[in-house]
Amino acid sequence: MKTNIKIGLLPRIIIAILLGIILGLFMPRAVVRVFVTFNSIFSNLLQFLIPLIIIGLVTPAISDIGKGAGKLLLITVLIAYCDTVFAGLLSYGTSVAVFPSLIGGTTAESVAEFENLEPYFTIQIPAMVDVMSALVFSFTLGLGMAFFGSPHLKKFADEFKDIIVKTIEVVIIPLLPIYIFGIFLGMTHTGQAVKVITVFISIIGVIFILHVLLLVLQFCLAGGIVGKNPFKALGNMLPAYFTALGTSSSAATIPVTLGCVKKNGVSDGIAGFTVPLCATIHLSGSCLKITACAVALMMMQGMEFDFWMFLGFIMMLGVMMVAAPGVPGGAIMAALGVLAAILGFGEQEQALMIALYITMDSFGTACNVTGDGAIALVVDKIFRKRTGDVPLSADGYGSPAKS
């Protein structure tokens, strides 16, 4: 009997990292440069696609939110966005306080030495527009489509989004393990991989603790607003947390999340509206991860940054999380644009961000899903008297949830 064994993205990334470290110890420099050449071409392709990813994902997301600008929708989106920004600020403050002692001497040369390995050749693929132009264009077009209706433009935007998502699914995601392999192969060849991996392990531990702290804060705030025991409410959400941890998918967890939210006393109408919607727009755990990883890599690279730079980055990242496609690694792919435009991340930093993010993907998804329960409690408190008028679906927001 013939069986097809599919290996998920996370195992493939881990295998790529391990193989890169092992083979980099003895692989000839000439062979390593082959993978450096691949990485150079892939990186140029990625830089070309990033503005298109922004236009393809952000435009329909802004249009959809504007089109459905009912009071319930706007308040839910606002709460989700504020919570995502709060998660990013919490992550930034903790990272600045904790990471310097963890990173120690692993600074700029730890990663930058890889750049000494030159590719045999490269193919320049200039982007048609830069990242900030793509962002402004997406906002302008999305809001214009929401205001005027524009059914033909909306259809084009949705079809273009489908093309972008399919490109991520069938081109970028399958090639990512090779890209990550090349990065760690080169780092090992220059003798820096062990330092970087040691720092990565410490960072992952801190981020996991931050996820737990964020959930406690979310439910303490929600419990205070609605007058419920926050720890009991958080405990009722544990089935959703562990389901998301196992599946790494907000979409697959929606039925379990609905049951947990209703167990916390949220009405059927509010639960049926907020859970599918927040599975798409609420990514506080993902924002927390990306911010912490970005701070760590900037410290390792010796890059200058300050609070105001990260405040702008986190606020823009919150918007990008709404637009992230529901494919594995979709959130970090959507975030690459603002990482490059605001923080100045280049090829090396982007590759390491992808590796770090995907390594912790399931924990971020679990945090996102569990936090949806806190938002549902608050929204239910606000709209309790209007429960009978609340739709049971997100009315057009049932696109694949983030994973």
URTA-V895865 format. One record per residue. N is the residue number from 1. RES is the residue in one letter. SS is DSSP state (alpha for helix, beta for strand, coil for the rest). PHI is phi in whole degrees, 0 to 359 (* if undefined). BURIAL is I if it has 16 or more other ideal C-beta (glycine too) atoms within 10 Angstrom, else O. Layout:
n = [N & N]
res = [RES & RES]
ss = [SS & SS]
phi = [PHI & PHI]
burial = [BURIAL & BURIAL]
//
This chain:
n = [1 & 2 & 3 & 4 & 5 & 6 & 7 & 8 & 9 & 10 & 11 & 12 & 13 & 14 & 15 & 16 & 17 & 18 & 19 & 20 & 21 & 22 & 23 & 24 & 25 & 26 & 27 & 28 & 29 & 30 & 31 & 32 & 33 & 34 & 35 & 36 & 37 & 38 & 39 & 40 & 41 & 42 & 43 & 44 & 45 & 46 & 47 & 48 & 49 & 50 & 51 & 52 & 53 & 54 & 55 & 56 & 57 & 58 & 59 & 60 & 61 & 62 & 63 & 64 & 65 & 66 & 67 & 68 & 69 & 70 & 71 & 72 & 73 & 74 & 75 & 76 & 77 & 78 & 79 & 80 & 81 & 82 & 83 & 84 & 85 & 86 & 87 & 88 & 89 & 90 & 91 & 92 & 93 & 94 & 95 & 96 & 97 & 98 & 99 & 100 & 101 & 102 & 103 & 104 & 105 & 106 & 107 & 108 & 109 & 110 & 111 & 112 & 113 & 114 & 115 & 116 & 117 & 118 & 119 & 120 & 121 & 122 & 123 & 124 & 125 & 126 & 127 & 128 & 129 & 130 & 131 & 132 & 133 & 134 & 135 & 136 & 137 & 138 & 139 & 140 & 141 & 142 & 143 & 144 & 145 & 146 & 147 & 148 & 149 & 150 & 151 & 152 & 153 & 154 & 155 & 156 & 157 & 158 & 159 & 160 & 161 & 162 & 163 & 164 & 165 & 166 & 167 & 168 & 169 & 170 & 171 & 172 & 173 & 174 & 175 & 176 & 177 & 178 & 179 & 180 & 181 & 182 & 183 & 184 & 185 & 186 & 187 & 188 & 189 & 190 & 191 & 192 & 193 & 194 & 195 & 196 & 197 & 198 & 199 & 200 & 201 & 202 & 203 & 204 & 205 & 206 & 207 & 208 & 209 & 210 & 211 & 212 & 213 & 214 & 215 & 216 & 217 & 218 & 219 & 220 & 221 & 222 & 223 & 224 & 225 & 226 & 227 & 228 & 229 & 230 & 231 & 232 & 233 & 234 & 235 & 236 & 237 & 238 & 239 & 240 & 241 & 242 & 243 & 244 & 245 & 246 & 247 & 248 & 249 & 250 & 251 & 252 & 253 & 254 & 255 & 256 & 257 & 258 & 259 & 260 & 261 & 262 & 263 & 264 & 265 & 266 & 267 & 268 & 269 & 270 & 271 & 272 & 273 & 274 & 275 & 276 & 277 & 278 & 279 & 280 & 281 & 282 & 283 & 284 & 285 & 286 & 287 & 288 & 289 & 290 & 291 & 292 & 293 & 294 & 295 & 296 & 297 & 298 & 299 & 300 & 301 & 302 & 303 & 304 & 305 & 306 & 307 & 308 & 309 & 310 & 311 & 312 & 313 & 314 & 315 & 316 & 317 & 318 & 319 & 320 & 321 & 322 & 323 & 324 & 325 & 326 & 327 & 328 & 329 & 330 & 331 & 332 & 333 & 334 & 335 & 336 & 337 & 338 & 339 & 340 & 341 & 342 & 343 & 344 & 345 & 346 & 347 & 348 & 349 & 350 & 351 & 352 & 353 & 354 & 355 & 356 & 357 & 358 & 359 & 360 & 361 & 362 & 363 & 364 & 365 & 366 & 367 & 368 & 369 & 370 & 371 & 372 & 373 & 374 & 375 & 376 & 377 & 378 & 379 & 380 & 381 & 382 & 383 & 384 & 385 & 386 & 387 & 388 & 389 & 390 & 391 & 392 & 393 & 394 & 395 & 396 & 397 & 398 & 399 & 400 & 401 & 402 & 403]
res = [M & K & T & N & I & K & I & G & L & L & P & R & I & I & I & A & I & L & L & G & I & I & L & G & L & F & M & P & R & A & V & V & R & V & F & V & T & F & N & S & I & F & S & N & L & L & Q & F & L & I & P & L & I & I & I & G & L & V & T & P & A & I & S & D & I & G & K & G & A & G & K & L & L & L & I & T & V & L & I & A & Y & C & D & T & V & F & A & G & L & L & S & Y & G & T & S & V & A & V & F & P & S & L & I & G & G & T & T & A & E & S & V & A & E & F & E & N & L & E & P & Y & F & T & I & Q & I & P & A & M & V & D & V & M & S & A & L & V & F & S & F & T & L & G & L & G & M & A & F & F & G & S & P & H & L & K & K & F & A & D & E & F & K & D & I & I & V & K & T & I & E & V & V & I & I & P & L & L & P & I & Y & I & F & G & I & F & L & G & M & T & H & T & G & Q & A & V & K & V & I & T & V & F & I & S & I & I & G & V & I & F & I & L & H & V & L & L & L & V & L & Q & F & C & L & A & G & G & I & V & G & K & N & P & F & K & A & L & G & N & M & L & P & A & Y & F & T & A & L & G & T & S & S & S & A & A & T & I & P & V & T & L & G & C & V & K & K & N & G & V & S & D & G & I & A & G & F & T & V & P & L & C & A & T & I & H & L & S & G & S & C & L & K & I & T & A & C & A & V & A & L & M & M & M & Q & G & M & E & F & D & F & W & M & F & L & G & F & I & M & M & L & G & V & M & M & V & A & A & P & G & V & P & G & G & A & I & M & A & A & L & G & V & L & A & A & I & L & G & F & G & E & Q & E & Q & A & L & M & I & A & L & Y & I & T & M & D & S & F & G & T & A & C & N & V & T & G & D & G & A & I & A & L & V & V & D & K & I & F & R & K & R & T & G & D & V & P & L & S & A & D & G & Y & G & S & P & A & K & S]
ss = [coil & coil & coil & coil & coil & coil & coil & coil & alpha & alpha & alpha & alpha & alpha & alpha & alpha & alpha & alpha & alpha & alpha & alpha & alpha & alpha & alpha & coil & coil & coil & coil & coil & alpha & alpha & alpha & alpha & alpha & alpha & alpha & alpha & alpha & alpha & alpha & alpha & alpha & alpha & alpha & alpha & alpha & alpha & alpha & alpha & alpha & alpha & alpha & alpha & alpha & alpha & alpha & alpha & alpha & alpha & alpha & alpha & alpha & alpha & alpha & alpha & alpha & alpha & alpha & coil & coil & coil & alpha & alpha & alpha & alpha & alpha & alpha & alpha & alpha & alpha & alpha & alpha & alpha & alpha & alpha & alpha & alpha & alpha & alpha & alpha & alpha & alpha & alpha & alpha & alpha & alpha & alpha & alpha & alpha & alpha & alpha & alpha & alpha & alpha & coil & coil & coil & coil & alpha & alpha & alpha & alpha & alpha & alpha & alpha & alpha & alpha & coil & coil & coil & coil & coil & coil & coil & coil & coil & coil & coil & coil & coil & coil & alpha & alpha & alpha & alpha & alpha & alpha & alpha & alpha & alpha & alpha & alpha & alpha & alpha & alpha & alpha & alpha & alpha & alpha & coil & coil & alpha & alpha & alpha & alpha & alpha & alpha & alpha & alpha & alpha & alpha & alpha & alpha & alpha & alpha & alpha & alpha & alpha & alpha & alpha & alpha & alpha & alpha & alpha & alpha & alpha & alpha & alpha & alpha & alpha & alpha & alpha & alpha & alpha & alpha & alpha & alpha & alpha & alpha & alpha & coil & coil & coil & alpha & alpha & alpha & alpha & alpha & alpha & alpha & alpha & alpha & alpha & alpha & alpha & alpha & alpha & alpha & alpha & alpha & alpha & alpha & alpha & alpha & alpha & alpha & alpha & alpha & alpha & alpha & alpha & alpha & alpha & alpha & alpha & alpha & alpha & coil & coil & coil & alpha & alpha & alpha & alpha & alpha & alpha & alpha & coil & alpha & alpha & alpha & alpha & alpha & alpha & alpha & alpha & alpha & alpha & coil & coil & alpha & alpha & alpha & alpha & alpha & alpha & alpha & alpha & alpha & alpha & alpha & alpha & alpha & alpha & coil & coil & coil & coil & alpha & alpha & alpha & alpha & alpha & alpha & alpha & alpha & alpha & alpha & alpha & alpha & alpha & alpha & coil & coil & alpha & alpha & alpha & alpha & alpha & alpha & alpha & alpha & alpha & alpha & alpha & alpha & alpha & alpha & alpha & alpha & alpha & alpha & coil & coil & coil & coil & coil & alpha & alpha & alpha & alpha & alpha & alpha & alpha & alpha & alpha & alpha & alpha & alpha & alpha & alpha & alpha & alpha & alpha & coil & coil & coil & coil & coil & coil & alpha & alpha & alpha & alpha & alpha & alpha & alpha & alpha & alpha & alpha & alpha & alpha & alpha & alpha & coil & coil & coil & alpha & alpha & alpha & alpha & alpha & alpha & alpha & alpha & alpha & alpha & alpha & alpha & alpha & coil & alpha & alpha & alpha & alpha & alpha & alpha & alpha & alpha & alpha & alpha & alpha & alpha & alpha & alpha & alpha & alpha & alpha & alpha & alpha & alpha & alpha & alpha & alpha & alpha & alpha & alpha & alpha & alpha & alpha & coil & coil & coil & coil & coil & coil & coil & coil & coil & coil & coil & coil & coil & coil]
phi = [* & 270 & 236 & 258 & 263 & 259 & 259 & 292 & 296 & 300 & 301 & 295 & 294 & 297 & 299 & 298 & 296 & 297 & 297 & 299 & 291 & 291 & 290 & 294 & 288 & 225 & 291 & 301 & 302 & 298 & 287 & 302 & 294 & 298 & 287 & 297 & 295 & 301 & 298 & 296 & 293 & 297 & 297 & 295 & 298 & 297 & 296 & 293 & 281 & 304 & 299 & 292 & 298 & 298 & 297 & 292 & 263 & 287 & 303 & 293 & 295 & 295 & 298 & 295 & 294 & 294 & 294 & 260 & 283 & 283 & 298 & 298 & 296 & 297 & 293 & 296 & 297 & 296 & 298 & 298 & 294 & 299 & 294 & 295 & 295 & 301 & 299 & 295 & 292 & 300 & 295 & 298 & 299 & 292 & 297 & 297 & 281 & 258 & 295 & 305 & 286 & 282 & 284 & 57 & 274 & 279 & 245 & 311 & 291 & 296 & 248 & 293 & 298 & 301 & 293 & 289 & 275 & 275 & 289 & 295 & 201 & 216 & 238 & 284 & 233 & 297 & 291 & 289 & 221 & 278 & 296 & 294 & 297 & 297 & 295 & 297 & 299 & 297 & 296 & 298 & 292 & 297 & 293 & 296 & 295 & 293 & 286 & 266 & 89 & 46 & 299 & 291 & 295 & 297 & 296 & 298 & 297 & 294 & 291 & 295 & 300 & 300 & 296 & 295 & 298 & 294 & 297 & 298 & 292 & 257 & 244 & 289 & 300 & 298 & 274 & 303 & 302 & 294 & 299 & 295 & 302 & 298 & 298 & 286 & 298 & 294 & 295 & 294 & 299 & 265 & 82 & 247 & 297 & 299 & 299 & 294 & 298 & 300 & 295 & 304 & 298 & 296 & 297 & 299 & 298 & 296 & 294 & 298 & 298 & 297 & 301 & 297 & 299 & 299 & 297 & 298 & 296 & 300 & 282 & 295 & 293 & 296 & 298 & 294 & 289 & 263 & 77 & 242 & 293 & 295 & 285 & 292 & 297 & 294 & 298 & 293 & 271 & 300 & 303 & 293 & 301 & 287 & 295 & 295 & 297 & 279 & 264 & 55 & 219 & 294 & 296 & 293 & 268 & 307 & 300 & 291 & 300 & 302 & 297 & 294 & 296 & 294 & 296 & 279 & 93 & 285 & 295 & 301 & 296 & 294 & 299 & 294 & 271 & 285 & 295 & 296 & 293 & 292 & 297 & 261 & 250 & 257 & 231 & 296 & 296 & 292 & 297 & 300 & 298 & 296 & 296 & 297 & 296 & 295 & 299 & 299 & 292 & 293 & 294 & 296 & 272 & 70 & 277 & 282 & 204 & 214 & 298 & 292 & 298 & 285 & 297 & 297 & 297 & 294 & 295 & 287 & 297 & 301 & 292 & 296 & 294 & 298 & 270 & 297 & 285 & 276 & 236 & 305 & 78 & 297 & 295 & 289 & 295 & 293 & 277 & 302 & 298 & 287 & 299 & 284 & 287 & 263 & 263 & 76 & 288 & 257 & 303 & 297 & 296 & 296 & 297 & 291 & 299 & 299 & 297 & 298 & 297 & 292 & 301 & 252 & 303 & 293 & 293 & 295 & 298 & 298 & 293 & 302 & 295 & 294 & 296 & 302 & 295 & 292 & 295 & 300 & 298 & 292 & 297 & 297 & 297 & 291 & 250 & 307 & 286 & 251 & 307 & 295 & 265 & 277 & 293 & 273 & 226 & 276 & 50 & 98 & 256 & 272 & 293 & 308 & 289 & 291 & 239]
burial = [O & O & O & O & O & O & O & O & I & I & O & I & I & I & O & I & I & O & O & I & I & O & I & I & O & O & I & O & O & O & O & I & I & O & I & I & I & I & I & I & O & I & I & I & O & I & I & O & I & I & I & I & I & I & I & I & I & I & I & I & I & I & I & I & I & O & I & I & O & O & O & I & I & O & O & I & I & O & I & I & I & O & I & I & I & I & I & I & I & I & I & I & O & I & I & O & O & I & I & O & O & I & I & O & O & I & O & O & O & I & I & I & O & I & O & O & I & O & I & O & O & O & O & O & O & O & I & O & O & O & I & I & O & I & I & O & I & I & O & O & I & I & O & I & I & I & O & O & O & O & O & O & I & I & O & O & I & O & O & I & I & O & O & I & I & O & O & I & O & O & O & I & I & O & O & I & I & O & I & I & I & I & I & I & I & I & I & I & I & I & O & I & I & O & I & I & O & O & I & I & O & I & I & I & O & I & I & O & O & I & I & O & O & I & I & O & I & I & I & O & I & I & I & O & O & I & O & I & O & I & O & O & I & I & O & I & I & O & I & I & I & O & I & I & I & O & I & I & I & I & I & I & I & I & O & I & I & I & O & I & I & I & O & I & O & I & I & O & I & I & I & I & I & I & I & I & I & I & I & I & I & I & I & I & I & I & I & I & I & I & I & I & I & I & I & I & I & I & I & I & I & O & I & O & I & O & O & O & O & I & O & O & I & I & I & I & I & I & I & I & I & I & I & I & I & I & I & I & I & I & I & I & I & I & I & I & I & I & I & I & I & I & I & O & I & O & I & I & I & I & I & I & I & I & I & I & I & I & I & I & I & I & I & I & I & I & I & I & I & I & I & I & I & I & I & I & I & I & I & I & I & I & I & O & O & O & O & O & O & I & O & O & O & I & O & O & I & O & I & O & I & I & I]
//
